[in-house]
Amino acid sequence: MVDLYPGWIVQEATITYPVTDGSVLLIEKKRGVGAGLYNGPGGKVEAGESPREAARREVREEIRVRVPALSKFGELEFVFGGDHFMTVHVYRAPGVLGDPEETVEAKPRWVALDAVPYDRMWEDDRYWLPLLLAGRTFRGWFRFDGAGETLRGRFVEPDVTV
Ligand SMILES: Nc1[nH]c(=O)nc2c1ncn2[C@H]1C[C@H](O)[C@@H](COP(=O)(O)OP(=O)(O)OP(=O)(O)O)O1
């Protein structure tokens, strides 16, 4: 394996967006990275797990529902500061099995597709989430300051194979 980022923190993570009947299921993240922001349920890929398995596990852990059918819609690459790189696999699900429940990690909320609260989400989401909600695929590259608060650079390529 080639170590592209020697000395850096390198992580792989997932985000999943269940979309059905004109609504998307978001969570208000209660702890960890991005606490207080809305996002899709997700988290880090663990050792020995595929990204798709991680996506299913995170949805189950965070809001207690299952997402049997997942389609990959996007891949995002983030640089935070000068020493932290994250690849995020983004999935869309045609609904969920079960009723979403609040947990210590997340509070679920169905939101109308035309009322997604971009002002309460990570700053990059407005550049790619509309593509996913419109059924389009994408790749994105984003550079944040060290604290992850300010977006310094971005590039999004829509309608690609992911
Ligand atoms: N710029 C960004 N935009 C976005 O929409 N989601 C981001 C993001 N940066 C990180 N995330 C998401 C991806 C993933 O779902 C999560 C990864 O953060 P964390 O590692 O803190 O997750 P968790 O705290 O849920 O970790 P676990 O301990 O694995 O549950 O944050």
The ligand as a Tripos MOL2 file, in Angstrom:
@<TRIPOS>MOLECULE
LIG
   31    33     1     0     0
SMALL
NO_CHARGES

@<TRIPOS>ATOM
      1 N1        -17.5460   18.2420    6.1010 N.pl3     1 LIG1
      2 C1        -18.4560   17.3000    6.3870 C.ar      1 LIG1
      3 N2        -19.6860   17.3340    5.8320 N.ar      1 LIG1
      4 C2        -20.6310   16.4080    6.1170 C.ar      1 LIG1
      5 O1        -21.7370   16.4820    5.5690 O.2       1 LIG1
      6 N3        -20.3930   15.3850    6.9600 N.ar      1 LIG1
      7 C3        -19.1990   15.3230    7.5230 C.ar      1 LIG1
      8 C4        -18.1890   16.2550    7.2730 C.ar      1 LIG1
      9 N4        -17.0920   15.8980    8.0140 N.ar      1 LIG1
     10 C5        -17.4360   14.7950    8.6900 C.ar      1 LIG1
     11 N5        -18.7000   14.4380    8.3910 N.ar      1 LIG1
     12 C6        -19.4350   13.2900    8.8930 C.3       1 LIG1
     13 C7        -19.0840   12.0300    8.1720 C.3       1 LIG1
     14 C8        -19.3770   10.9960    9.2140 C.3       1 LIG1
     15 O2        -20.7560   10.6670    9.2070 O.3       1 LIG1
     16 C9        -19.0570   11.6960   10.4990 C.3       1 LIG1
     17 C10       -17.6740   11.3320   10.9700 C.3       1 LIG1
     18 O3        -17.4920   11.9540   12.1500 O.3       1 LIG1
     19 P1        -17.2360   11.1170   13.4490 P.3       1 LIG1
     20 O4        -16.0120   10.3430   13.2130 O.co2     1 LIG1
     21 O5        -17.2670   12.0380   14.5920 O.co2     1 LIG1
     22 O6        -18.5020   10.2680   13.4850 O.3       1 LIG1
     23 P2        -19.0670    9.6730   14.7670 P.3       1 LIG1
     24 O7        -18.8160   10.5650   15.9530 O.co2     1 LIG1
     25 O8        -20.4850    9.3600   14.4830 O.co2     1 LIG1
     26 O9        -18.1310    8.4790   14.8260 O.3       1 LIG1
     27 P3        -18.4040    7.0590   15.2990 P.3       1 LIG1
     28 O10       -17.6530    7.0340   16.5770 O.co2     1 LIG1
     29 O11       -17.8160    6.2440   14.1890 O.co2     1 LIG1
     30 O12       -19.9050    6.8900   15.4420 O.co2     1 LIG1
     31 O13       -19.1130   13.0850   10.2420 O.3       1 LIG1
@<TRIPOS>BOND
     1     1     2 1
     2     2     3 ar
     3     2     8 ar
     4     3     4 ar
     5     4     5 2
     6     4     6 ar
     7     6     7 ar
     8     7     8 ar
     9     7    11 ar
    10     8     9 ar
    11     9    10 ar
    12    10    11 ar
    13    11    12 1
    14    12    13 1
    15    12    31 1
    16    13    14 1
    17    14    15 1
    18    14    16 1
    19    16    17 1
    20    16    31 1
    21    17    18 1
    22    18    19 1
    23    19    20 2
    24    19    21 1
    25    19    22 1
    26    22    23 1
    27    23    24 2
    28    23    25 1
    29    23    26 1
    30    26    27 1
    31    27    28 2
    32    27    29 1
    33    27    30 1
@<TRIPOS>SUBSTRUCTURE
     1 LIG1         1 GROUP 0 **** ****
